């Protein structure tokens, strides 16, 4: 019940190739590679952009201190 041998992995690989086919596995692999590359590029761009300016959805402390908060009660629709 320990680790799988090479024969177990070869049988699993054969079953996966039989189910999906080599063309679909190739497409899935290239899609996965493109997604990882895009994620890495996004992380680099995010780290570079975070140093220069805040993101569009973020409010800085100075902007938050300038505005007053208004408390309101929610009304039910009738």
HELIX and SHEET records of a PDB file:
HELIX    1   1 UNK A    6  UNK A   20  1                                  15    
HELIX    2   2 UNK A   22  UNK A   52  1                                  31    
HELIX    3   3 UNK A   61  UNK A   66  1                                   6    
END                                                                             
